[in-house]
Amino acid sequence: MDNWTPSSWKSKPIKQDVVYSDLDGVQSALDKLQKLPPLVTTQEIHNLKKHLKNVALGKAFVLQGGDCAELFDYCNQDMIEAKVKLLLQMSLVLIWGANKPVVRIGRIAGQFAKPRSSPMETINGIEMPSFRGDNINGFAATPEARTPDPSRLVSAYFHSSATLNYLRASLSSGIADLHSPLDWGLGHVITPSIKEKYERIVTRVKDALRFMHTVGIDTDRGVETVEVFTSHEGLLLEYEQSLPRLQRNPSSSSPSDSSHYATSAHFIWIGDRTRQLDGAHVEFFRGIANPIGLKIGPSISPEDLVKLLDTVNPTREIGKVTLISRYGASKISSHLPAHIAAVQASGHIPVWQCDPMHGNTQSTPSGIKTRHFSDILSELRQALEIHRAAGSFLGGMHLELTGEAVTECVGGAGGLTEEGLGERYTTFCDPRLNEKQALELAFLVAGFYREWDEEKEEGSMRLFISAETLDDQATAKNDSYGNTKISLTPLKEKPNGALIEQNQQQQSVMGFSDTNKQPELPCTIPGKQGDRNSDLLTHHLRLFHSDAIVDHRDPETLASHQSPQRVRFTPNDPNIPPIHVAHARDTEPVCNNSTLSLSNLTSSEAVFTSCPGTSAQDNREAPLGSSAGLSGESPVNTPHMPWARSTSNFSDFALFIDSMSTPYGNDPSMICFDQAILNFSTTPLFGALNSQPSQAQWQDPVAVSSDPVMARASESHLFDEFTSTFPSFKPSQSAKSTRQEPWKFTQQDWNHFWAEIQVFMPVLPPGFFLPSRHTMTRYVATYFSGFHRHLLFLHIPTFSPTKCPVDLLIAMATIGAQSGFDHNNAVMFFKASFAIVQERLRYCKAERCERAFPTEDGLSTESQPNEFPLARSPI
């Protein structure tokens, strides 16, 4: 590389520099480090590069985590094993959820130095250098301990070497053996629900290994150990400069093909404060062959991001660079979409990784630094949705965590509050997730991926629209919150490469009218499917099986933008499923209308939303900056959301949830519903209640046989599907029924359900929305699978969503959502069900009061026949 050497960074300006007073000591330490062997091998680095290339291409997922700042004292058996086991547990959960291999990278064996906002601080009236990490100075609050000590550079090497040595020995001796993942231990801080979920995943893994062994596949190789790579921020360049080694590229057959490898770790990154284009850190990083990371945040522009990528990766090597985004939950929607678009247009294919920690640090009123679990989860969720909507792939998450039972981050299933932070606040820098919070986060992220996989199975697709094709027929632009608006011109002929073509007829949009017609718009969307090239505009279009769902936005958005309305395109090709696209409405959304007309739609402008609520648990459109809670109100304070302000609904919701005990013998959120459930019949025993029985169905058994024993036996086949032990002397000759599960929402069921909900729209809480019919099916199925014993009056074989009261359906969905960790939806459903019940009671009370008044005939309606009984009324 032109004009690059391991020391060429010294000619560049540097941020976060360390000023040593003992220059001779510095030189002596650097000479010592240059003679010591590498901490990692080039083959290990090359293996990581191959893994990260797969991550960049969407074939794998990377989990990176560890301490904010390591201390030399952390180099002990217990703390190393705790971190490694936690990474192994989280990776196993993510493998189960994302259905992809997981690359494990620890912030370990070298994460000693930390950047600080100020080089000096005042303690007890004495000004002294800030603590910069154990490889620079000491933590003790004295000027002597805070003076940078060059001998700590050598100590950092040996502590890293000892940590790496034990890490390698542990992995090779079976600590990561998939045959015994329960031996990894869950610790005393894990809640029973998380422990049960984890053990069920482990059971599935062991069953899979047992099956592989049964069919003759050797499971002893490849599953007894895993790779755990090391990483740290390459902040202290004096230390990093001493450890690069010029060695042959393992992937090349040419002996002369050599590169400089930074052997202090497998992976090092540049921090957000030190990534200046003309700075020393960028200069050093551009010359090493390791995979590297770049922390990016709101302070970098899309143009500078592309320039930075061009500098450190001029050959555009796939996966060479990992972009670690750290915006904050409130800012990610304002910056990430533009950064993704700029990188896609540049031709670079990096690994996109979300760091939901650093942008969400805040201080309590007492001055304690903390992070809220809700903010961490929100930024991760938004990052996943934004990448998915942009046709990009979020390849990993970067977390500050520990395997210890610390109390540093607020929230999570444990309900840690700000008042409890002082119990075990042990960090020397920034707050970390404890074992319970980290594993819970892994389960939630895994749940996001599993929900999206379910949506793919239901027919979601990706539409690639060629920029060249759009030139003559449409113009594209981004609005203020990341939506891409494409103004379409109606076409008379189908262009080359067109994926979807619409007829010229305009029909009413199917809301819930009896016509049941599909909308067809007079326009053609040209497009083609292809790779993620820079000349393609990539838009991911969600598939919504309900044909008209009014979007809910926050008041500020409603005031400044037209609210989009989802409308379905019906393709002519029967092999292509219908596609729903948001269309701008000329008027404000009217939630109470059951039928929508194309006259209310602007057919010349389609809104391809960049950040819809893209998981099955949150099927609403939402501005990219919106929170995970309900729009227009503060999130409800539940046991899983202790960061929120308490509301009057807290005690009601908590009591409602507590009344449903945890199911035994199964985990509703992890049941595979294509398996037989043996405690109920899949077909009605006596047919529908409103149907007339056939003659054969009610034939007298005695008429079949005069023998009473055989007569009774002829009836026994009715109980076979209930796993009865009664013998059947005369098996049924009828074919097995293929009737679907009774709780499954068909399109007709969904339309009826939505029409019933429309009646109660005026009393439903602000921000209420309905997820897809498939999500409702899963919620109700989860209730029946694990909690049905609480409402035994519901007869499963004859259950029908259209005959069940909507408030009862929503109450069942509340239990199903809460059981699946969909806390926001559970709270929303509870409030909606509670509101409907209250409205029913108000209606009953008002009706009875009205009947008590005399009429013109002198009699009250209570003494007259009721022409419209309550059961037939809208309520």
N, C-alpha and C positions, 0 to 999 in steps of 0.2 A: 504494500500500500504506500502510495506516494507520501514522502515526508512524514511518515509516522514511525515513532519509536515508543517503547513503554514510558519514556520520560518526556515525550514531546508536549505533554499537557502543561508542563511548567512554563511554557511560553504563552499560555492563555490566561485570561482573568479567571479567578476562582472564587466561588461562593462557599461558605461554611468552612473556611480554611482554619487550620489549627496552628497556632503560633507557639513554637517550642523555644524555650530559653536555653536549653542544653543542646546546641547544634551538634556537638561531638557525639553525644549520646544517641541522637537521631541517626547519624551516619553509621555508628557502630551497630545499631539495631537493624538497619536496612541491609548492611553487609551480611549480617547473620542470617536474615530471612532469605536472601538470594542464594545461600548455600544449602538451605534446607530442602528436602524433597517436596514435590507437589502434594497438596492435600487431596486432590481428586485426579483421576486419570482422564486422558483425552478420550478413551473409549467410553467412559461413563458420560462425558459431556456430549459425545456424538450420539449416544443412545437417547439422551434427553432431547437433542435436536430432532431426532426422528419422531419422537413422541409428540413434540410440540408442533411439528408439521402436520401431523394428523389432527391435532386440536384445531389448528388454523383452518383446516379443510372441513371441520365439523364432524370428524370421526371419533373424537375423544373429548374428555373434559379434564381440566386441571384444577386440583385443589391445592392451594398454597396457604400455609398457616403456621403460626408460631408466636413467640413472644414479641412484644413491641421492641424491647431492648433486652438482649441476653446479658446476664451477669456471669462472671467467672464462677460464682457459687452455684449456678444452675448446672454446672458440669458434674452431675452425680447420677447414679443409677435410677433412682426413683423418678426424678423430673424428666430425664430423657425418655424412659419407658412410658410415662404418662402422656407425653406429647405424641410419641410415635403411635401408641395405642389409640389415642383419640383420632389421629389422622386416618388410621386404618379403619376405625369404626365409621367415621364420616364417609370415607371413600366407598365402603361397602354399601351404605345407604344410597349414595349417589349413583353407584353402578346399578342398583336395583331401580332407582327412579328414572335416570336418564337413559338407561340401556346402552351405555357407552363405556369403554374403558376409562379409568380415571388415572391421571398422572399425579403422583403425590410429590409435592415439593414442600420442604419444611423451612421455615424461618429459623434456622438452627445451625449450630457449628460455625458461627461467624457474625451473627447479627448483634454486634456489640456497639457500634457507633450510631449515634442518632443526631440529626440536625436539630438545631434549636433556633427559636425566633430571636433570641438575644444572646450574644456571647457572654454577657455579664448579668449577674443578679445580686440582689441585696438581701441578706439573711441576718436577722437580729442586728440590723444597722451596719453590717459589714459587707462591703462590696467584694465579690469574688467571682471567678469564672463559673459559668453554668456547667452542670454535669453533662458531659458529652458522650458518656458511655465508658465501660470498663476498659476498653483498649486505648482510651485517651487520658482520663483522669478518674479520681475516686468520687464516691457519692457523699462522703462525710462533709458536713458543712463547715469546712475550715479552709482558709486560703492555701495552706500547704497541700491538703488532699486534692483540691481542685486544680492545682497547677498541672498542666499536661506533662506526662511522664513518658519518655520514649521507650523505656523498658517494658511498658505495657504492650507495645507492638509485638514483641517476642512472646509475651505471656498469652496474647490473643491467639497466636499461631498454635501454641501447645494446648491450650484449652479447646480450640477447634479440632485439633488432631485427636485429642482424647475423646471428645464427643463423637467424632466420626468413627473412631475405632470401635467404640461400644455400639454405635448404631449399626455398623456393618456386621459386627459379631452377633447382635441380637437378631437381625433379619435372617442371617444365614443359619441360626440355630433354631428357627421355627417359631419366632414370635409372631410372624405374619402368616402362619400356616392356615389356609382356608379350611382345612379339615377340622380345625378346632377354634373357630372365631369366638366362641363364648369364653375361651380362656383369655381373650384380650381384656376382659373385665369392664364393667360399666361404672364402678365407683359408687360411693354411698350417696352422691348428690343427684343421681338420676331418678326421676319420678317413675312410679310403677307403669304408667301408660307408655312412656318412652321405652322403658326396659322391655315391656311386652312386645311393642312394635319391632324393636331391634331383634329380639329373640325369634320372632316369626320370620324375619328376613333371613336370619342365620339358618333356621330350619329349612327354608327353601334352598339355600345354598348347599346345605348338606345333602338334601334330597337329590339335587342336581348332580353332585359329585358321586353319590351312591349309584345313580342311574348310569353315569359315564363309566363307572367301574363295572357295572353289571354287563354293559354292552361291549366291554373289552377295551375301553379307552384308558390309557395310563394316566391316572390323576395324581401320581406321586411327583411328577415333574411339572413344574410351572405353577403349581398352586401352593407349594410349601413356602415360598418366599415371594416378596414383591420388592420393587425398587422404590426407595425413598431418596429423593435428591435434596441437596442442600442449597440454600440461597441466602443472600443478605444484600443490603444496600451498599453499593460501592462508593461510600462517602469519603473514607479516609484514603486518598490517592497515594500517599506515601506507602501505606501498607499494600495496596493493590499493585503498585508499580514493582514491588519486590518479588511478586509471585508469578507473573506471566512466564511461560516457557515456550520456546520455539520448537514445535514438535510436528511430526508428520500427521497429515489429515488421515484419520482411520478409514474414511470412506473413499480414499483415492488409492489407486494402485501405483501411482508414480512416487518414487522415493523423494523426489525433489519438491513435492507438493506439501509445503509446511506452512503453518500458521502459528500466530501467537495465541495461546490459550491462557486465560486467567485461571490459575489452579487454586485460588482461595476458596472457590465454591463451584458448583455446577452451573449456577445461574446467579447473576448479579443484576441489579437494576439502578437506574438513576432516579433520584427523588424529584418531586415536583419543584423544589426550591433550587435545584442545581442543574437543570436541563437547558441552560442558555445555549443557543446555537453556536456562539463564539466562545463558549466557556471551556474550562479545563476538563470537566467531567465528560462532556460530549466528545472532546478530543481523545480522551483515553478510551472510551467505549467504542469508538468507531474502528479501532484497530484490532480488537480481540475477536476470536472466532467463536466464543461462547454464545449461546442464546442469551439475550439481554432483555431487560424490562425498562419501560419508560412510564413513569407516573405522570398522568395528565389530569388536569383539572380545569376549572373555569377560566384560569388565567392564560391559557394557551388558545390562540386562534386557529381555525381550521387550516389557514395557509401556513402558519408556522409549524403546525403538526406535520404537514406533508414535507416541509423542508427538513424537519428533524428526522423523519423517516428516510428521506433521501440521503442524509448525511451519515447516519449510522448503518444503513442497509442499502447502499447504492446498487447492489446487484439484485435487489428485490427477492431475496431468498425467502421462501414461504416459511413462516413460523419462526424466523430468526428473531423477530422483535415481538415482545408481548406488550401491548398497550394496557396499562393498569389504570383504569379510570377511577377517580376519586373526587366526585363533584359534591356530594351531599344530597340527601333525599329531596330537598327543596329546589335544587339547581340542576339536577341531572337532565330534566326534560328540556331545559333551555340550551344545553350545550352538546349533549351526546348525539342527537340526530345530525347536527351539522358536522361534527367530527367524523361520524360514520360515513356520511355522504362524501366528504373530502377524501377520506382514505380509499373508499371504493373507486372514486374517479381517478385516483393517482395510480392505480394498478398494484399497490402494495396489498399483500394478504398477511396481516399480522394475526397474532392471537389476541382476542379481546377478552380482557379480564376485569371484573368489577371488584374494586376495593370499597366496600360500603362502610368502612370504619373511620378513615381519616377526615372525611367531609362531614361527619356527624358528631364530632367531639364538641361538648359543651360543658359548662361549669355550673354546679349547683349554687344556690345563694350563699352557701358557706365556703365556696371556692374550691370544691372538689371536682376534678375533671371526671367526666363520665360520658357514656354513650347510651342511647336508648335503643333497646332491641327493636322497637317498632320502626325507628328510622333506618336501622340496618336492613331489616327485612324489606322495607318500602323501597330503598334504593336498589336492592337486588331485584325485586319484582319489576320495578320500572325498567331497569337495564335489560332484563330478559325480554320484556314486551317490546321495548324500543328496537332492540336488535332483531327480534323476530319480525316486526312490522317492516323493517328496512331491508329485509332479505339478508341480514348478517347473522352471525352466530356468536353468542356469548359463550366463550370457551372455558370460563372458569371463574372462580372467586378467590380473593386474596384477603385473608382474615388474620387479625391479631387475637390469638387465643392461647389458652393454657389448659393443661390437663388437671389443674388444681381447682379446689373448691373456693375460688376467690369471689369476692363481691365487689365488682368494679363497673359492670354495665347494668343499667336499670332495665327491668322488664323480663320477658320470657315467661315460660310456663311456671317457673318458680315464684313469680310475683315479687321479685326484688324491687324495693322502693329506694328512693334517695336516702331515706332515714336509715336503711340497712347497709349503706355502702361502707361504713366504717368497721363492719364486723371483720372482714378479711380483705382489706384494701392493701395489697402488697406490691403493686406495680411501681417501678422506679421511673416510669415515663408515662405512657398513655394507657387507658383502661383496656382490658382484654375480656373476651368472652370466656366464661368458665365452661367446664365440661358439659354441664347440662344445657346451657344456652347454645353451645356450638353444635351439639348433636341434634337439638331441636331445630336449629336453623337448617341443618342438612336434611332433616325429614321434610321440612316445608319446601325447600328448593326441589327436592326429589319429587314432591307432590306436584309442583308446577309442571315438571317435565312429563310426569305420567298423565296428567290431565291433557296436555297438548298432544301426547301420543294417542289418547283416546279420540281427540278431535280429528286427528289425521285418519284414524280408522273410520270415522264417520264421513269422510270424503272431503276434508279440507285440501286445498291445492294452492300452488304458488303460480302467479301470473307474471310473466316477464314481457314487458312492453318495450319494443325497440325504439330508441331515440330517433333513429333515422325514419322509421315508419310514422312517428308522431309529428315529424317536421311539417308535413303538408296538411295533416288532418287534425292536429290538436296542439295546444300549447300547455306546458307544465310549469308550475311555480309553487313555491312553498309559502304557506301562510305563517302567521306569527307564532303558532305553537306546533309547527312541525308537520302539518298535514300537507300532502301534495294534491293540489287541485289541477285536474286535467280538463280543459275545456274541449269538448268533443264536437266535431262537425258531422252531421248525419251523412252517411255515405250511401250511394245507390248500388255500388258494386262491392263485392267482398275483395279486399286487397290480398296480395300474396302474403302468406304466413299468418293470416288472421286466425285467431283462436276462437273468437266468439262473434257471432253475428246476430243482430236483433231484427225482427220484422218491423214493418212500418205501422203496424196496428197499435193503438193505444187502448189498453183495457184497464179496468179498475184494479188497483192494488189490493190483493187479497188481505183483508184484515181478519175479520171473522164473520163475513157475510156468507150467505148460503150459496153464492155463485161459485166460490172456490176457484176463481180464475187467477192465473199467474200474470204478473205484469210483463209487458214487453215494450221496450223503449225504442224509439226510432233512431238508433245510432249503432255504430259498429265499433267495437274496441279492437283495434289491430294489435297483434302481439305474437310472440313466439316463445318457446321454451329454449333455454340455453344456459350456459355457464354464467357465473357471476363475473362478467366482464365490465370494463369501465364504460362501455357504450350502451349499457342496458339500464333502463330505469326499472328497478325491482320493486314490486309491490306485492305484499302478501294479503290476500283477500280472505277474510274469515267466511266460513259458511254458516249461515243462520237458517235453521229450519223453520223458525217462526218468521213470517213474511213481513211483518211491520212492527218494529219495536221502537218506540219513541226514545230518542237519546236524552239523557239527563246530564246537564253540565252545571257547573257552579254558577252562581248569579253573575259573577264578573264576566264569565265567558258568554253567558246568554245575552248579556247587555252589549257585547262587542262583536258577536258572531252569530250568523244564522245557525240554528241547530240542525245537524244533519239527520236525515231519516233513512234508515236501512231499507233498501228496495232490492228485490231479487231479479237478476237477469236469468232468462231461461235460454240456454244454448240450443241450437238446432241439433248438434251432435249428441246422440243419446249417451255416448260414453263419457261426456263431460257433465259433472253434476251442476246444479244451479248455483249461481254465484250472487251473493248479496253485496251490494255496494251502497255506501252512504250517499244520499243525494241532498243537496241544499234545498231547504224549504223556503218559500216566499214568506211564510207566516210563522209565528211562534208555534211550537209543538202543542197539540191538544191531546192530552192523555186520555180523555174520556171517549174519543171517537173510536168506534169499533170498525169503521171502514174508512180507508184512505183512498184518495183519487189522484190520478196523475196530474190533474189540473192544479194541484197544490205543489207540484214538483217542478224544479227548473231542470229540464232534461239536457240542457246544454252544458251543465257543470256537474261533474262527478267528484266526490270527495273521497279519495282513497286514504283512510285514516291511518296515520303512522303509528299511533299507539292506542289501539282499542283495548278494552279489557279482555285480553286474549286468552285467558285461562278459562277452563270450564266453570270455575267457581266464581268468576266475575265477568259475565258476558255483557258488559256495558261499555259503550264508548266513554272515554274520559280524557280530558286534557292532560297532556304529558306531565304537567306539574301538579296534578291533583294527588291528594293523599290516598292511602289505601282504605281509609274509612269512608263512611257515607258522606256524599257531598252535601254541603250546606249545614253541617252540624258537626260537633265534636264527637270523636269516637266514644262509644260507651265503655265505661270502666268495668271490664270483666276480669276474671282471674288471669286471663292470658294477655290483658292489656292494662297493666297497672300504671302505665305512664299517663293515661288519660285522666281528664277531670271527672270526678264522680257525678253521676246523674241520678235522677229518680228511678231510672230503669235498672240500676245495678242490682238492687236486692231482688227485684222480680226475676230478672234474667238468671241470676245466680241460683235462686231457689228453684226455678224451672229446670235448670241443668242438673242441679244436685238431686232432683227427684228422680232422675233417670240414672240408675246405677250403671257402672261399667259392665258391658256384656262379658259373660264368661264363655270360654271355649271358642271364641272367634274374635277377629279384629275386623270390624265392618269396613274400615278404610282400605283394607288390603285383601278383601275377598275377591276371588275371581268368579264372576257371576255366571260364567258358562259351566260351572261345576254344579252337580246336583245338590240341592239342599233338601235333606231327607226328613225334615220335621213337618212338611206339609205337602199336599198334593198339588201337582201342576195343572190339574184339570178340575172343574167343578164336579162335586160329587153328585148333585142332583140337577145340574144345569142352572141357567140364569133364573133369578127369582121371578122375573117378569115373563118368562117364556112358558109355553104350554108343553107339558111332558108328552113325549110320543108314547104310542101304545106299547112299543117294545120296551121302552125305558121303565115303565111302571107295570110291566107284566107280572102277574102274581106268580111267585116262585112255586107255589103249590101246583099251579096249572102246568108247570114244566115237568114236575115229577111228583108222584104221589108219595114218595118216600120223604118224610120230614127231614131226615139227616141230609139227604142229597139236596133237598130244597134249600136248606140253610147254606150248604156248601156252595150252591150255585150263586149265592150272593157274595161270597167271600172275596171275589175278584175286585169288588168295589173298594176294598181296603188295601189292595196290594201296594198302591202308590203311597200309602201312609206308613210303609215299612212295618206293617202289622205282622205278628207271628202266627196269625190264624192261617191254617192250611187252606189251600185252594184245590179242591178235588176236580174242579172244572174250570181251567184257565180261560180267561176271556179270549174270544176269537177276534175282537175288534182291534184295529191298529192303534198303536200308541198315539196319543194326541200330541201334536206339535204346537199347541197353543203357547204363546209367549208368556213371560212372567206377568202376573196380574198387575204389578206396579209400573210396568213399562208405559211411558207416555207415547202414544201414537200422535201423529199430526192432528188427527181429529180430537183426541183427548186434550192436546195442548191448546187448540183453538177454543175449545169449550172452557178450559181452565182460565185462559186469558180473558175471555168474555166475562166470566164470573168475577175476575179480579177488577175489571173495568168499573163495575158497579161501586166498588169501594175506594176508587182512586182518590176522591176528595178527602178521605180520612186516613189514608196511608201516610206513613212518615215521609218527610222530605228525602229525596234521593232514592226512594224505593225503586227497584228494578227486578225483573225476572231473568234468571239465567236461562240457558238453553234447555230444551226439553230433555236432552240427554243428561244434563247436570241434575235436573230435578229427578229424573229416573234414578240416578245414582244415590241422591240424598234419601229418597223414599226407600230404595232398596236397602240402604245401610240401616235405616230404622227397622225395617222388617227383619233383617238378618240378625241384629243384635239386641233390639229393644222391644220387640213386639209383645213380649210377655207383660208389658205395662198397660197395654190396651187390648186385652184379650177379646173384647167384643168385636174387633175387626176380624172378619172371616177371610182369610187370605185367598182361598180358591175362588170366592165370589167378589173379591175386592175389585173396584174399578175407579180410576181417578175421576171419571165424570160423575160418579154417584157419591163421591166423598165430599163433604163440605170443604170449601176452600181454606177456611181457617184451620181445620184439622189437618189438611194436606200440608199447609205451610208449617204447622207445628211439628209434624213429622220431619219435614225438611230441616227444621231447626236442629233437631237431634242429629240427623244425618250429617249436616254441615259441621256441627261442633265436634262430632266424633272424628271427622276427617280433617280437623285442624283448620277448617274454613271459618275462622272466628268472626270476621266481618259479616259474612253472609248469615251466620247463625244469629248474630245480634239483629241484623236487619229483618230476618224472617220472624224472629220472636216479636219484635215491635209491630210488624205488620199483622201477625196473627192476633196479637193482643188488641190491636186497634180494630180489627174486624169483629172480634168477639164483643168488644165494648159497643161498637155500632149496632150489632144485633140486639144487645140488651137495651140500648137506647131506643131502638125501633120498637121492640116489644113494649117497653114502658110507655112510649108515646102513643102507641096504638091502643093500649088499654085505657090510658087516660082519655083519649079521644072518644072511645066507646062509652065512657062513663057519662059524657055530656048528653043531655036530652036532645032529641032531634025534632023536626017540625011536627012529627007525628006524636011527640010527647014521650017517646020511648028511647032509651039509650040503645046504642048498637050492641051492647053486651047481651040484650035480651032478644036480638034478631040474629037470624042465620048469617054467618060470615061468608059473603060471596068470594072473598079473596083471602083464604086462610094463609097463615104465616108461611107454611111450607111452600106455597105457590108464589109468594111475594118475592120481589127482587132481593130482599134481604133474607 
